[in-house]
Amino acid sequence: MKFARVLNVCDLSGYVSPRIAKSGPVRANGRITPPDGPGLGITPDRDLLGTPDLILD
């Protein structure tokens, strides 16, 4: 799909370490594409995230 009106997209995932969601989109040849399904299509590594400081129910 070509996006004729997209001016700029900022991919900050390359500047974050460690990579918390290894299944997330990655840059290839200067481009990044979202997954085909709904949402970002990622599963965060909960062990890397650690224990939550606060949980609201």
CHARMM internal coordinates of N, CA and C (Angstrom, degrees):
IC EDIT
DIST 1 N 1 CA 1.4448
DIST 1 CA 1 C 1.5248
ANGL 1 N 1 CA 1 C 108.35
DIST 1 C 2 N 1.2934
ANGL 1 CA 1 C 2 N 117.17
DIHE 1 N 1 CA 1 C 2 N 132.77
DIST 2 N 2 CA 1.4572
ANGL 1 C 2 N 2 CA 121.65
DIHE 1 CA 1 C 2 N 2 CA -179.84
DIST 2 CA 2 C 1.5261
ANGL 2 N 2 CA 2 C 109.51
DIHE 1 C 2 N 2 CA 2 C -101.22
DIST 2 C 3 N 1.3226
ANGL 2 CA 2 C 3 N 116.56
DIHE 2 N 2 CA 2 C 3 N 130.89
DIST 3 N 3 CA 1.4534
ANGL 2 C 3 N 3 CA 122.11
DIHE 2 CA 2 C 3 N 3 CA 178.75
DIST 3 CA 3 C 1.5220
ANGL 3 N 3 CA 3 C 108.67
DIHE 2 C 3 N 3 CA 3 C -106.41
DIST 3 C 4 N 1.3166
ANGL 3 CA 3 C 4 N 117.26
DIHE 3 N 3 CA 3 C 4 N 96.87
DIST 4 N 4 CA 1.4603
ANGL 3 C 4 N 4 CA 122.04
DIHE 3 CA 3 C 4 N 4 CA -175.91
DIST 4 CA 4 C 1.5233
ANGL 4 N 4 CA 4 C 112.36
DIHE 3 C 4 N 4 CA 4 C -72.24
DIST 4 C 5 N 1.3130
ANGL 4 CA 4 C 5 N 119.25
DIHE 4 N 4 CA 4 C 5 N -19.37
DIST 5 N 5 CA 1.4598
ANGL 4 C 5 N 5 CA 121.58
DIHE 4 CA 4 C 5 N 5 CA -174.93
DIST 5 CA 5 C 1.5244
ANGL 5 N 5 CA 5 C 113.95
DIHE 4 C 5 N 5 CA 5 C -106.85
DIST 5 C 6 N 1.3022
ANGL 5 CA 5 C 6 N 119.09
DIHE 5 N 5 CA 5 C 6 N 6.22
DIST 6 N 6 CA 1.4637
ANGL 5 C 6 N 6 CA 121.59
DIHE 5 CA 5 C 6 N 6 CA 178.96
DIST 6 CA 6 C 1.5243
ANGL 6 N 6 CA 6 C 108.44
DIHE 5 C 6 N 6 CA 6 C -79.31
DIST 6 C 7 N 1.3379
ANGL 6 CA 6 C 7 N 115.99
DIHE 6 N 6 CA 6 C 7 N 120.53
DIST 7 N 7 CA 1.4559
ANGL 6 C 7 N 7 CA 120.51
DIHE 6 CA 6 C 7 N 7 CA -179.05
DIST 7 CA 7 C 1.5247
ANGL 7 N 7 CA 7 C 111.06
DIHE 6 C 7 N 7 CA 7 C -90.34
DIST 7 C 8 N 1.3343
ANGL 7 CA 7 C 8 N 116.54
DIHE 7 N 7 CA 7 C 8 N -45.13
DIST 8 N 8 CA 1.4591
ANGL 7 C 8 N 8 CA 119.59
DIHE 7 CA 7 C 8 N 8 CA -174.70
DIST 8 CA 8 C 1.5241
ANGL 8 N 8 CA 8 C 110.25
DIHE 7 C 8 N 8 CA 8 C -156.11
DIST 8 C 9 N 1.3056
ANGL 8 CA 8 C 9 N 115.65
DIHE 8 N 8 CA 8 C 9 N 143.31
DIST 9 N 9 CA 1.4555
ANGL 8 C 9 N 9 CA 122.32
DIHE 8 CA 8 C 9 N 9 CA 174.01
DIST 9 CA 9 C 1.5191
ANGL 9 N 9 CA 9 C 106.94
DIHE 8 C 9 N 9 CA 9 C -134.17
DIST 9 C 10 N 1.3133
ANGL 9 CA 9 C 10 N 116.92
DIHE 9 N 9 CA 9 C 10 N 133.71
DIST 10 N 10 CA 1.4666
ANGL 9 C 10 N 10 CA 121.07
DIHE 9 CA 9 C 10 N 10 CA -178.55
DIST 10 CA 10 C 1.5265
ANGL 10 N 10 CA 10 C 109.30
DIHE 9 C 10 N 10 CA 10 C -110.19
DIST 10 C 11 N 1.3070
ANGL 10 CA 10 C 11 N 116.63
DIHE 10 N 10 CA 10 C 11 N 116.21
DIST 11 N 11 CA 1.4652
ANGL 10 C 11 N 11 CA 122.18
DIHE 10 CA 10 C 11 N 11 CA 178.33
DIST 11 CA 11 C 1.5206
ANGL 11 N 11 CA 11 C 108.08
DIHE 10 C 11 N 11 CA 11 C -102.99
DIST 11 C 12 N 1.3210
ANGL 11 CA 11 C 12 N 116.70
DIHE 11 N 11 CA 11 C 12 N 102.54
DIST 12 N 12 CA 1.4605
ANGL 11 C 12 N 12 CA 121.18
DIHE 11 CA 11 C 12 N 12 CA -178.19
DIST 12 CA 12 C 1.5234
ANGL 12 N 12 CA 12 C 113.12
DIHE 11 C 12 N 12 CA 12 C -90.19
DIST 12 C 13 N 1.3329
ANGL 12 CA 12 C 13 N 118.02
DIHE 12 N 12 CA 12 C 13 N -2.65
DIST 13 N 13 CA 1.4627
ANGL 12 C 13 N 13 CA 119.93
DIHE 12 CA 12 C 13 N 13 CA -176.09
DIST 13 CA 13 C 1.5246
ANGL 13 N 13 CA 13 C 112.69
DIHE 12 C 13 N 13 CA 13 C -62.55
DIST 13 C 14 N 1.3203
ANGL 13 CA 13 C 14 N 117.93
DIHE 13 N 13 CA 13 C 14 N -27.34
DIST 14 N 14 CA 1.4563
ANGL 13 C 14 N 14 CA 120.76
DIHE 13 CA 13 C 14 N 14 CA 178.99
DIST 14 CA 14 C 1.5258
ANGL 14 N 14 CA 14 C 113.55
DIHE 13 C 14 N 14 CA 14 C -71.76
DIST 14 C 15 N 1.3424
ANGL 14 CA 14 C 15 N 116.82
DIHE 14 N 14 CA 14 C 15 N -14.42
DIST 15 N 15 CA 1.4499
ANGL 14 C 15 N 15 CA 121.33
DIHE 14 CA 14 C 15 N 15 CA -178.73
DIST 15 CA 15 C 1.5260
ANGL 15 N 15 CA 15 C 112.61
DIHE 14 C 15 N 15 CA 15 C -99.46
DIST 15 C 16 N 1.3308
ANGL 15 CA 15 C 16 N 116.92
DIHE 15 N 15 CA 15 C 16 N -2.90
DIST 16 N 16 CA 1.4657
ANGL 15 C 16 N 16 CA 121.69
DIHE 15 CA 15 C 16 N 16 CA -176.10
DIST 16 CA 16 C 1.5203
ANGL 16 N 16 CA 16 C 109.29
DIHE 15 C 16 N 16 CA 16 C -105.49
DIST 16 C 17 N 1.3164
ANGL 16 CA 16 C 17 N 115.90
DIHE 16 N 16 CA 16 C 17 N 132.62
DIST 17 N 17 CA 1.4483
ANGL 16 C 17 N 17 CA 119.98
DIHE 16 CA 16 C 17 N 17 CA 178.45
DIST 17 CA 17 C 1.5203
ANGL 17 N 17 CA 17 C 108.86
DIHE 16 C 17 N 17 CA 17 C -139.70
DIST 17 C 18 N 1.2862
ANGL 17 CA 17 C 18 N 120.66
DIHE 17 N 17 CA 17 C 18 N 135.93
DIST 18 N 18 CA 1.4615
ANGL 17 C 18 N 18 CA 127.51
DIHE 17 CA 17 C 18 N 18 CA 0.11
DIST 18 CA 18 C 1.5261
ANGL 18 N 18 CA 18 C 110.90
DIHE 17 C 18 N 18 CA 18 C -76.42
DIST 18 C 19 N 1.3040
ANGL 18 CA 18 C 19 N 115.69
DIHE 18 N 18 CA 18 C 19 N 162.75
DIST 19 N 19 CA 1.4614
ANGL 18 C 19 N 19 CA 120.83
DIHE 18 CA 18 C 19 N 19 CA 177.76
DIST 19 CA 19 C 1.5197
ANGL 19 N 19 CA 19 C 108.06
DIHE 18 C 19 N 19 CA 19 C -75.86
DIST 19 C 20 N 1.3215
ANGL 19 CA 19 C 20 N 117.34
DIHE 19 N 19 CA 19 C 20 N 112.57
DIST 20 N 20 CA 1.4641
ANGL 19 C 20 N 20 CA 122.73
DIHE 19 CA 19 C 20 N 20 CA -172.49
DIST 20 CA 20 C 1.5258
ANGL 20 N 20 CA 20 C 112.29
DIHE 19 C 20 N 20 CA 20 C -77.62
DIST 20 C 21 N 1.3243
ANGL 20 CA 20 C 21 N 117.28
DIHE 20 N 20 CA 20 C 21 N -30.45
DIST 21 N 21 CA 1.4660
ANGL 20 C 21 N 21 CA 120.97
DIHE 20 CA 20 C 21 N 21 CA 179.02
DIST 21 CA 21 C 1.5267
ANGL 21 N 21 CA 21 C 108.40
DIHE 20 C 21 N 21 CA 21 C -123.63
DIST 21 C 22 N 1.2979
ANGL 21 CA 21 C 22 N 115.75
DIHE 21 N 21 CA 21 C 22 N 93.18
DIST 22 N 22 CA 1.4664
ANGL 21 C 22 N 22 CA 120.61
DIHE 21 CA 21 C 22 N 22 CA -176.39
DIST 22 CA 22 C 1.5201
ANGL 22 N 22 CA 22 C 112.38
DIHE 21 C 22 N 22 CA 22 C -65.93
DIST 22 C 23 N 1.3356
ANGL 22 CA 22 C 23 N 117.36
DIHE 22 N 22 CA 22 C 23 N -19.29
DIST 23 N 23 CA 1.4636
ANGL 22 C 23 N 23 CA 120.56
DIHE 22 CA 22 C 23 N 23 CA -179.98
DIST 23 CA 23 C 1.5243
ANGL 23 N 23 CA 23 C 112.28
DIHE 22 C 23 N 23 CA 23 C -87.58
DIST 23 C 24 N 1.3210
ANGL 23 CA 23 C 24 N 117.59
DIHE 23 N 23 CA 23 C 24 N 1.97
DIST 24 N 24 CA 1.4605
ANGL 23 C 24 N 24 CA 121.17
DIHE 23 CA 23 C 24 N 24 CA -178.64
DIST 24 CA 24 C 1.5158
ANGL 24 N 24 CA 24 C 112.47
DIHE 23 C 24 N 24 CA 24 C -71.16
DIST 24 C 25 N 1.3341
ANGL 24 CA 24 C 25 N 116.79
DIHE 24 N 24 CA 24 C 25 N 164.84
DIST 25 N 25 CA 1.4595
ANGL 24 C 25 N 25 CA 120.71
DIHE 24 CA 24 C 25 N 25 CA -179.60
DIST 25 CA 25 C 1.5284
ANGL 25 N 25 CA 25 C 111.34
DIHE 24 C 25 N 25 CA 25 C -61.92
DIST 25 C 26 N 1.3046
ANGL 25 CA 25 C 26 N 116.90
DIHE 25 N 25 CA 25 C 26 N 148.03
DIST 26 N 26 CA 1.4641
ANGL 25 C 26 N 26 CA 122.29
DIHE 25 CA 25 C 26 N 26 CA 177.81
DIST 26 CA 26 C 1.5260
ANGL 26 N 26 CA 26 C 109.62
DIHE 25 C 26 N 26 CA 26 C -127.26
DIST 26 C 27 N 1.3096
ANGL 26 CA 26 C 27 N 115.61
DIHE 26 N 26 CA 26 C 27 N 156.45
DIST 27 N 27 CA 1.4645
ANGL 26 C 27 N 27 CA 120.82
DIHE 26 CA 26 C 27 N 27 CA 176.87
DIST 27 CA 27 C 1.5197
ANGL 27 N 27 CA 27 C 110.30
DIHE 26 C 27 N 27 CA 27 C -77.10
DIST 27 C 28 N 1.3131
ANGL 27 CA 27 C 28 N 116.04
DIHE 27 N 27 CA 27 C 28 N 141.87
DIST 28 N 28 CA 1.4596
ANGL 27 C 28 N 28 CA 122.31
DIHE 27 CA 27 C 28 N 28 CA 174.62
DIST 28 CA 28 C 1.5238
ANGL 28 N 28 CA 28 C 107.98
DIHE 27 C 28 N 28 CA 28 C -146.63
DIST 28 C 29 N 1.3205
ANGL 28 CA 28 C 29 N 116.95
DIHE 28 N 28 CA 28 C 29 N 120.70
DIST 29 N 29 CA 1.4637
ANGL 28 C 29 N 29 CA 122.20
DIHE 28 CA 28 C 29 N 29 CA -179.46
DIST 29 CA 29 C 1.5240
ANGL 29 N 29 CA 29 C 112.67
DIHE 28 C 29 N 29 CA 29 C 57.04
DIST 29 C 30 N 1.3463
ANGL 29 CA 29 C 30 N 116.14
DIHE 29 N 29 CA 29 C 30 N 38.43
DIST 30 N 30 CA 1.4587
ANGL 29 C 30 N 30 CA 120.53
DIHE 29 CA 29 C 30 N 30 CA 177.56
DIST 30 CA 30 C 1.5135
ANGL 30 N 30 CA 30 C 114.97
DIHE 29 C 30 N 30 CA 30 C 78.31
DIST 30 C 31 N 1.3032
ANGL 30 CA 30 C 31 N 117.07
DIHE 30 N 30 CA 30 C 31 N 10.62
DIST 31 N 31 CA 1.4685
ANGL 30 C 31 N 31 CA 120.58
DIHE 30 CA 30 C 31 N 31 CA -179.22
DIST 31 CA 31 C 1.5185
ANGL 31 N 31 CA 31 C 110.45
DIHE 30 C 31 N 31 CA 31 C -128.28
DIST 31 C 32 N 1.3264
ANGL 31 CA 31 C 32 N 115.35
DIHE 31 N 31 CA 31 C 32 N 154.04
DIST 32 N 32 CA 1.4635
ANGL 31 C 32 N 32 CA 121.41
DIHE 31 CA 31 C 32 N 32 CA 174.30
DIST 32 CA 32 C 1.5192
ANGL 32 N 32 CA 32 C 106.93
DIHE 31 C 32 N 32 CA 32 C -136.28
DIST 32 C 33 N 1.2998
ANGL 32 CA 32 C 33 N 116.32
DIHE 32 N 32 CA 32 C 33 N 135.83
DIST 33 N 33 CA 1.4601
ANGL 32 C 33 N 33 CA 119.68
DIHE 32 CA 32 C 33 N 33 CA -178.32
DIST 33 CA 33 C 1.5225
ANGL 33 N 33 CA 33 C 110.38
DIHE 32 C 33 N 33 CA 33 C -125.79
DIST 33 C 34 N 1.3146
ANGL 33 CA 33 C 34 N 117.01
DIHE 33 N 33 CA 33 C 34 N 142.02
DIST 34 N 34 CA 1.4638
ANGL 33 C 34 N 34 CA 120.37
DIHE 33 CA 33 C 34 N 34 CA 176.58
DIST 34 CA 34 C 1.5201
ANGL 34 N 34 CA 34 C 110.27
DIHE 33 C 34 N 34 CA 34 C -74.47
DIST 34 C 35 N 1.3302
ANGL 34 CA 34 C 35 N 117.52
DIHE 34 N 34 CA 34 C 35 N 164.14
DIST 35 N 35 CA 1.4638
ANGL 34 C 35 N 35 CA 120.06
DIHE 34 CA 34 C 35 N 35 CA 177.66
DIST 35 CA 35 C 1.5273
ANGL 35 N 35 CA 35 C 110.68
DIHE 34 C 35 N 35 CA 35 C -69.12
DIST 35 C 36 N 1.3218
ANGL 35 CA 35 C 36 N 116.50
DIHE 35 N 35 CA 35 C 36 N 166.46
DIST 36 N 36 CA 1.4650
ANGL 35 C 36 N 36 CA 121.36
DIHE 35 CA 35 C 36 N 36 CA -179.23
DIST 36 CA 36 C 1.5212
ANGL 36 N 36 CA 36 C 112.95
DIHE 35 C 36 N 36 CA 36 C -72.13
DIST 36 C 37 N 1.3224
ANGL 36 CA 36 C 37 N 118.22
DIHE 36 N 36 CA 36 C 37 N -32.78
DIST 37 N 37 CA 1.4578
ANGL 36 C 37 N 37 CA 121.57
DIHE 36 CA 36 C 37 N 37 CA -176.19
DIST 37 CA 37 C 1.5175
ANGL 37 N 37 CA 37 C 113.04
DIHE 36 C 37 N 37 CA 37 C -84.94
DIST 37 C 38 N 1.3286
ANGL 37 CA 37 C 38 N 117.34
DIHE 37 N 37 CA 37 C 38 N -173.36
DIST 38 N 38 CA 1.4596
ANGL 37 C 38 N 38 CA 121.25
DIHE 37 CA 37 C 38 N 38 CA 179.98
DIST 38 CA 38 C 1.5289
ANGL 38 N 38 CA 38 C 111.81
DIHE 37 C 38 N 38 CA 38 C -71.44
DIST 38 C 39 N 1.3023
ANGL 38 CA 38 C 39 N 116.57
DIHE 38 N 38 CA 38 C 39 N 155.42
DIST 39 N 39 CA 1.4655
ANGL 38 C 39 N 39 CA 121.88
DIHE 38 CA 38 C 39 N 39 CA 178.04
DIST 39 CA 39 C 1.5138
ANGL 39 N 39 CA 39 C 112.30
DIHE 38 C 39 N 39 CA 39 C 71.85
DIST 39 C 40 N 1.3238
ANGL 39 CA 39 C 40 N 115.85
DIHE 39 N 39 CA 39 C 40 N -164.70
DIST 40 N 40 CA 1.4576
ANGL 39 C 40 N 40 CA 121.10
DIHE 39 CA 39 C 40 N 40 CA -179.71
DIST 40 CA 40 C 1.5191
ANGL 40 N 40 CA 40 C 112.87
DIHE 39 C 40 N 40 CA 40 C -86.11
DIST 40 C 41 N 1.3339
ANGL 40 CA 40 C 41 N 116.99
DIHE 40 N 40 CA 40 C 41 N -13.48
DIST 41 N 41 CA 1.4612
ANGL 40 C 41 N 41 CA 120.05
DIHE 40 CA 40 C 41 N 41 CA 178.21
DIST 41 CA 41 C 1.5125
ANGL 41 N 41 CA 41 C 113.12
DIHE 40 C 41 N 41 CA 41 C 69.60
DIST 41 C 42 N 1.3274
ANGL 41 CA 41 C 42 N 117.64
DIHE 41 N 41 CA 41 C 42 N 31.43
DIST 42 N 42 CA 1.4569
ANGL 41 C 42 N 42 CA 120.80
DIHE 41 CA 41 C 42 N 42 CA -178.24
DIST 42 CA 42 C 1.5217
ANGL 42 N 42 CA 42 C 111.09
DIHE 41 C 42 N 42 CA 42 C -116.23
DIST 42 C 43 N 1.3017
ANGL 42 CA 42 C 43 N 115.43
DIHE 42 N 42 CA 42 C 43 N 156.40
DIST 43 N 43 CA 1.4581
ANGL 42 C 43 N 43 CA 122.64
DIHE 42 CA 42 C 43 N 43 CA 172.72
DIST 43 CA 43 C 1.5231
ANGL 43 N 43 CA 43 C 106.96
DIHE 42 C 43 N 43 CA 43 C -128.33
DIST 43 C 44 N 1.3385
ANGL 43 CA 43 C 44 N 117.67
DIHE 43 N 43 CA 43 C 44 N 107.72
DIST 44 N 44 CA 1.4643
ANGL 43 C 44 N 44 CA 119.64
DIHE 43 CA 43 C 44 N 44 CA -178.94
DIST 44 CA 44 C 1.5287
ANGL 44 N 44 CA 44 C 111.80
DIHE 43 C 44 N 44 CA 44 C -65.87
DIST 44 C 45 N 1.3101
ANGL 44 CA 44 C 45 N 116.41
DIHE 44 N 44 CA 44 C 45 N 147.73
DIST 45 N 45 CA 1.4577
ANGL 44 C 45 N 45 CA 122.72
DIHE 44 CA 44 C 45 N 45 CA 175.14
DIST 45 CA 45 C 1.5300
ANGL 45 N 45 CA 45 C 107.46
DIHE 44 C 45 N 45 CA 45 C -81.60
DIST 45 C 46 N 1.3067
ANGL 45 CA 45 C 46 N 116.13
DIHE 45 N 45 CA 45 C 46 N 101.22
DIST 46 N 46 CA 1.4722
ANGL 45 C 46 N 46 CA 121.10
DIHE 45 CA 45 C 46 N 46 CA -174.60
DIST 46 CA 46 C 1.5281
ANGL 46 N 46 CA 46 C 112.35
DIHE 45 C 46 N 46 CA 46 C -63.98
DIST 46 C 47 N 1.3206
ANGL 46 CA 46 C 47 N 117.63
DIHE 46 N 46 CA 46 C 47 N -27.81
DIST 47 N 47 CA 1.4616
ANGL 46 C 47 N 47 CA 119.86
DIHE 46 CA 46 C 47 N 47 CA 177.41
DIST 47 CA 47 C 1.5260
ANGL 47 N 47 CA 47 C 110.97
DIHE 46 C 47 N 47 CA 47 C -65.61
DIST 47 C 48 N 1.3373
ANGL 47 CA 47 C 48 N 117.31
DIHE 47 N 47 CA 47 C 48 N -37.61
DIST 48 N 48 CA 1.4614
ANGL 47 C 48 N 48 CA 120.51
DIHE 47 CA 47 C 48 N 48 CA 177.35
DIST 48 CA 48 C 1.5219
ANGL 48 N 48 CA 48 C 111.78
DIHE 47 C 48 N 48 CA 48 C -69.56
DIST 48 C 49 N 1.3336
ANGL 48 CA 48 C 49 N 116.14
DIHE 48 N 48 CA 48 C 49 N -31.67
DIST 49 N 49 CA 1.4618
ANGL 48 C 49 N 49 CA 119.65
DIHE 48 CA 48 C 49 N 49 CA -179.99
DIST 49 CA 49 C 1.5356
ANGL 49 N 49 CA 49 C 112.09
DIHE 48 C 49 N 49 CA 49 C -71.44
DIST 49 C 50 N 1.3184
ANGL 49 CA 49 C 50 N 116.70
DIHE 49 N 49 CA 49 C 50 N -29.50
DIST 50 N 50 CA 1.4590
ANGL 49 C 50 N 50 CA 120.49
DIHE 49 CA 49 C 50 N 50 CA 179.21
DIST 50 CA 50 C 1.5125
ANGL 50 N 50 CA 50 C 112.51
DIHE 49 C 50 N 50 CA 50 C 80.49
DIST 50 C 51 N 1.3287
ANGL 50 CA 50 C 51 N 115.46
DIHE 50 N 50 CA 50 C 51 N -169.63
DIST 51 N 51 CA 1.4544
ANGL 50 C 51 N 51 CA 122.16
DIHE 50 CA 50 C 51 N 51 CA -178.20
DIST 51 CA 51 C 1.5266
ANGL 51 N 51 CA 51 C 109.85
DIHE 50 C 51 N 51 CA 51 C -77.20
DIST 51 C 52 N 1.3283
ANGL 51 CA 51 C 52 N 117.63
DIHE 51 N 51 CA 51 C 52 N 132.98
DIST 52 N 52 CA 1.4654
ANGL 51 C 52 N 52 CA 119.82
DIHE 51 CA 51 C 52 N 52 CA 178.84
DIST 52 CA 52 C 1.5265
ANGL 52 N 52 CA 52 C 111.52
DIHE 51 C 52 N 52 CA 52 C -63.42
DIST 52 C 53 N 1.3211
ANGL 52 CA 52 C 53 N 116.70
DIHE 52 N 52 CA 52 C 53 N 144.89
DIST 53 N 53 CA 1.4581
ANGL 52 C 53 N 53 CA 121.44
DIHE 52 CA 52 C 53 N 53 CA 174.98
DIST 53 CA 53 C 1.5157
ANGL 53 N 53 CA 53 C 111.36
DIHE 52 C 53 N 53 CA 53 C -75.26
DIST 53 C 54 N 1.3324
ANGL 53 CA 53 C 54 N 116.33
DIHE 53 N 53 CA 53 C 54 N -30.14
DIST 54 N 54 CA 1.4457
ANGL 53 C 54 N 54 CA 121.66
DIHE 53 CA 53 C 54 N 54 CA -176.80
DIST 54 CA 54 C 1.5095
ANGL 54 N 54 CA 54 C 108.91
DIHE 53 C 54 N 54 CA 54 C -153.60
DIST 54 C 55 N 1.3306
ANGL 54 CA 54 C 55 N 116.54
DIHE 54 N 54 CA 54 C 55 N 137.92
DIST 55 N 55 CA 1.4578
ANGL 54 C 55 N 55 CA 122.14
DIHE 54 CA 54 C 55 N 55 CA 175.24
DIST 55 CA 55 C 1.5204
ANGL 55 N 55 CA 55 C 107.16
DIHE 54 C 55 N 55 CA 55 C -123.94
DIST 55 C 56 N 1.3215
ANGL 55 CA 55 C 56 N 116.08
DIHE 55 N 55 CA 55 C 56 N 123.32
DIST 56 N 56 CA 1.4596
ANGL 55 C 56 N 56 CA 121.27
DIHE 55 CA 55 C 56 N 56 CA 177.91
DIST 56 CA 56 C 1.5150
ANGL 56 N 56 CA 56 C 109.05
DIHE 55 C 56 N 56 CA 56 C -106.74
DIST 56 C 57 N 1.3148
ANGL 56 CA 56 C 57 N 116.66
DIHE 56 N 56 CA 56 C 57 N 126.57
DIST 57 N 57 CA 1.4673
ANGL 56 C 57 N 57 CA 121.34
DIHE 56 CA 56 C 57 N 57 CA 178.11
DIST 57 CA 57 C 1.5034
ANGL 57 N 57 CA 57 C 110.10
DIHE 56 C 57 N 57 CA 57 C -107.80
END
COOR INIT
IC SEED 1 N 1 CA 1 C
IC BUILD
